[in-house]
């Protein structure tokens, strides 16, 4: 059974760069799409972007200019790099595995496994 | 603007049936499948329903999903205290070329 463990600094200063890593165990990263989702305190879930094991990425428009999601197949992990963070980036960040399947002619996409979440606070 | 709209909160008593709705548009629910996630406060989201109405292994059949046009619904029958959580719908949006989450519905079991 796949397990995802996200890790990173709990505190980042404004204007600095946030780097989070998600370690995947129990399955090869070279099969699926991998996502980052965040949740500001007391608010809902927000998709940030995804990466395929080949390195192909897709980002939410509002993050495209300052976010990079990368994959390291040799370490079976993927990472999120977010530049120029502000207090508005304070949130719990989750990594998640994406499943895709053609079901009766339609492409079905869902997030089936999630990391435990890392709280990142942006503050000086 | 592409959004998925959910009621902020709902409630029910043990044993009751409740339904949580998710309203979208032709670029998301109207064209793509809907997923539902359950999030107990302080924990990571958990997949509850995928592909509109499919339950992952281990999810009780008290939980069911449906979709019609640009709306979807999650039904919980035989409500239990442990069902108290936040519930999120999610779908791919073709206009955004990205994943959309609803704002979440907080379910309180009275």
Interface residues (C-beta under 8 A of the other chain):
Chain A: X35 X37 X44 X45 X46 X47 X49 X50 X58 X59 X60 X61 X94 X99 X101 X103 X106 X107 X108 X109 X110 X111 X112 X113 X114 X115 X116 X117
Chain B: X32 X33 X35 X37 X39 X43 X44 X45 X46 X47 X50 X51 X56 X88 X90 X92 X96 X97 X98 X99 X100 X101 X102 X103 X104
